[in-house]
Amino acid sequence: MDSDLRVAGWLTTRQAAEELGVSPAYVYRLVHLQLLFPRRFAGRRLYRVEDIRQYQATHPRLGRLRVS
């Protein structure tokens, strides 16, 4: 259901998580820590693509760390 919503320049929580290579729970944690600021639309949180890419650029290893 989350992936049904498409708004140009914006990502849903699930899409933002996929873009960052993390879980949706991690994205919610970033919101709680006030590192991301979503907008509410149609009952969902939307994140600006620029904000997600900027966060990704400042954390280049995000989503790539794996415990062996």
Residue pairs with C-beta under 8 A, 6 or more apart in sequence:
2 12
2 13
2 14
2 15
2 44
3 12
3 14
3 15
5 12
5 41
5 42
5 44
5 46
7 41
7 46
9 48
9 49
9 50
10 39
10 41
10 46
10 47
10 48
10 49
11 19
11 46
11 47
11 48
11 49
11 52
12 44
12 45
12 46
12 47
13 24
13 27
13 28
13 38
13 44
13 45
13 47
14 24
16 27
16 36
16 47
16 52
17 23
17 24
17 26
17 27
19 52
19 53
19 56
20 26
20 27
20 52
20 55
20 56
20 62
20 63
21 62
21 63
21 64
22 62
22 63
27 36
27 47
30 36
30 55
31 37
31 38
31 45
35 55
36 47
36 51
36 52
36 55
37 51
38 45
38 46
38 47
39 45
39 46
39 48
40 46
55 62
56 62
